[in-house]
């Protein structure tokens, strides 16, 4: 394997192993237990994200380039000043599940030991804090009992609030393969939306948003009534709390679900953001766990509750304790002796003595002027937090805001006073832990760009300036210290134990194979866990803010298949952007009223609003709308959904209720709609509404709409892309509000500008392809203005990203007789790459009734 | 049946040929005032430009006319008609009897009544004789001024420029071909011809032609005197109606004809530029030939009816094609405009109530027929953007 680096994918919480060849080509690692060689569309495209434009390559202070020394001095001075003026709790760190465990450990130690505050929280708060809180209430510790194999060995898999097909595609593929091999296996999807994951479901329970607790309370009652429960601590109280739970579901569907669960001992209930991101998220986790604890279906092959995380190292962050309500290494303030043991081990007399502010509270404190210094690492709170306009205002109010990031181009980095260049995937070295507790190495294989440095190094440098010597010479030393922390204050019930790694030498660390914890001794690794468990009462309650006549719809936010977080990585990859090229808000046609498909719509709540393109989608439940959370100022400023999202949080986990905000959806009349294709990204303030995305060949697409007269906008947009020695081909129909133009130089296409009075505009894909042509002949010039070849059909969107297969080609293959996924694959290669698009191919097959689609 | 056709231009010749073909036993006599075989008047510009020789212009060689059964007589001008006797009288006193007469006397170039208009070197641009005179003067080089920037004037200007003269066009409006082109196409054409060395003075009116024994200059209304050893007046045409008027036929600006090209005398037809149909004159060869066909059909006893289509004008000079048809005033119509800077192409369509009513094509006129058909059909246009892109975008959705 010379020249090949084994590493771990930096996207979701599945934590797939990857092999990177000398040219940066990325394939799945057949030897990694998480994926066994598989990869999804995002992972497959990793090689294309290595050379990121817009990298932050040197430190900046107050907008000017600075030396590392000067920047680190400024950071230290900022913290010193905040400590002097406001005390430890006026300082804070806001970090990320993108950090490696070693960086995470350093950040946590810096906050809790050096600054003496527990005001360190992570974007994991947005992701699975409710699962953590649920685990702690049920197991006394943050434990995921199961392993991925359970999904394959179960006879019933219940997916709650999880669009596994898009968000954890490799686990979804494993599930699909297991079901194909063992068709008696059943899958139930509990989700308000009919997502791509429902493609594999035997039953889709379109739960009313916020009624998951009622559903699992009803299940607990049913299991108890059926005599399937066994004595467990807290069961009686849980049953009492569940009494009368009545989820609003079709009775037959509910009865079938209850019967299946009752009669299937091997059952896994996998839950994710749809459950966690709720003002009752912790109760949702516990309501699920209760049903497994009460029936003893936990920690057994094919049985157990299973929280899956969104980020590559959310689990690592939980392990090092980099959340404001954790100490370190699963040590807890509440357990006598643990705080003292850690304070002694770290020789940290000022070690934070109580939990700190959770993410939403933290930014509220900043907004109130109570935070004097904050260090943000590898995350974009200006976009990702609810009530995002208030968060932006809060970030601006912090006297010393530091951002460590790979990219210069994030909405949060823009606001920072001090910017520190961080390493990205392929550059940094350390470990991550996936959702089944497997610790894997991320290994660097590329030189560090510019002056970028590891986060742990920057942290220890600032610590040094504040009088602390962490004494680390690399990530292996940090990992050993992290392992040592897990051995403190023992004997104890704590399952999390890395004692076997405390003596791991640098060479052993370098070669570390994926290892599941606990690791009580060298060479030992963990399996399924059967923790001491209790049931927790979870009385059903409504979401924090009810819909009303003024705000009659419930807004759900979530992810797209091919995007990651705030697009700082995936937003630069054309073929990932191709899947959903514009910010869309989905709505059931029955809710549309006068709103038209394809028109711009304002999603408005009591907190704020966003404007997205409306997609009428019968798969949406009536009464709910869905918007992706990815879009940022960089790509679509008006389409950032989080300003509209309510800031209610779960009272225990502090996780925001991202899955239920009362909203109304209003038409947004615009004088013109249009798009610009150009060989460079144009500013996002080109129009009142704009969304931009990269295309192949270095081209950028800008979707636009505005309020000025179309002819005025047309002149302005042409001026924005004009170049010397280039010539225009233009079409003007002023009376109809139609204006189109193409700019060429020596026959090479430089830009296309298209405006119309309505959103009905020519297809972009075919036009975009012409940017690859060396020379466009005269006859093809007019086709540029038509948006299609003279006699050809309009192009269709890409479905299979791996092989670039369009919906039109797939439809043609189906029309030509292909009546299964396999036959479509043979005819077009679609679906034969990573497989992420198979649900969409199945949807096209299903459209071609009466043929029946096979499971993906 | 004896049929006499007066005038051997394109319309007269076509009519003679068709009558000979369609009317059994007809004795057809074709009288041409010029001492020349029927020739392609439209191609005079190519002769001027040196692209063809005089012989190449001949459309109907004498043998072909004889084979068609036509008696052709060149250099025979008609002085009078004796309608009562059904006889035409030539300037040489010859009397030629007819059963049916076709007047195809065409039109004359307008000569502005300016001081100096009679000086040698001041020419019209109308017939082979004019072109021969122009070629003689052009051979000496020097400056030429063309008065009138219409279609013919520009043909003359480019032809003379091709012959090596320094040409200036004096035009009354702000852009050339103002009745066929919108200002933007006119500006493109001005620039294009400018690169070929043709200068435009416009809008400007000619005040006088200067010179002693030969024209030497053109004085325009801003006081400038443009040097010129040759002046071509191309300011319009006037139908030749003297013969018809003297004979008592109904004449307005032209010889008034009905839909079958019959004059007020049922035995006399008229075709081409000498006619006036429903108050309108024609100035182009295509409707003239259509009229010739209609008159021949009527003479053959067939029901025939001339239905004028909207005027279209085409110019091809300096490698640039220009075409227009229908209404091209922006006053009452909506415009759809296509521009291609590199290819130097431009087109402007005019729509009213969703229907195509006029079009100007500059550079690429391949779609002229397509738009002509759409103007005639008057259907409501469905896809406006694709309409201006041309016929190749018509079919697909």
Contacts between the chains, C-beta under 8 A, distances in Angstrom:
chain1	res1	chain2	res2	distance
A	727	B	340	7.8
A	727	B	341	3.9
A	727	B	342	4.0
A	728	B	339	6.8
A	728	B	340	7.9
A	728	B	341	5.2
A	729	B	338	7.8
A	729	B	339	6.9
A	729	B	340	4.5
A	729	B	341	7.2
A	729	B	342	7.6
A	729	B	343	7.9
A	730	B	337	7.5
A	730	B	338	7.2
A	730	B	339	4.7
A	730	B	340	8.0
A	731	B	336	7.4
A	731	B	337	7.1
A	731	B	338	5.2
A	731	B	339	7.9
A	731	B	385	6.2
A	731	B	388	6.1
A	731	B	389	7.4
A	732	B	335	7.7
A	732	B	336	7.0
A	732	B	337	4.5
A	732	B	339	7.9
A	733	B	334	7.5
A	733	B	335	7.8
A	733	B	336	4.3
A	733	B	337	7.7
A	733	B	384	5.3
A	733	B	385	6.3
A	733	B	388	7.4
A	734	B	334	7.5
A	734	B	335	7.0
A	735	B	334	3.7
A	735	B	335	7.5
A	735	B	336	8.0
A	735	B	351	7.6
A	736	B	334	7.8
A	736	B	336	7.9
A	736	B	384	5.4
A	736	B	385	7.7
A	738	B	384	6.8
A	738	B	385	5.3
A	740	B	385	6.9
A	744	B	342	6.5
A	778	B	340	7.7
A	778	B	343	5.3
A	779	B	392	8.0
A	781	B	340	5.8
A	781	B	343	6.8
A	782	B	338	7.4
A	782	B	340	7.9
A	782	B	389	4.5
A	782	B	390	6.5
A	782	B	392	7.8
A	782	B	393	7.1
A	783	B	389	7.9
A	783	B	393	7.8
A	785	B	338	7.3
A	785	B	385	7.3
A	785	B	389	6.1
A	786	B	385	7.3
A	786	B	386	5.9
A	786	B	389	5.4
A	786	B	393	5.4
A	788	B	396	7.1
A	790	B	392	4.2
A	790	B	393	5.8
A	790	B	396	7.5
A	791	B	392	7.0
A	791	B	395	6.3
A	791	B	396	5.4
A	792	B	396	6.7
A	793	B	396	6.8
A	793	B	397	7.5
A	794	B	397	7.5
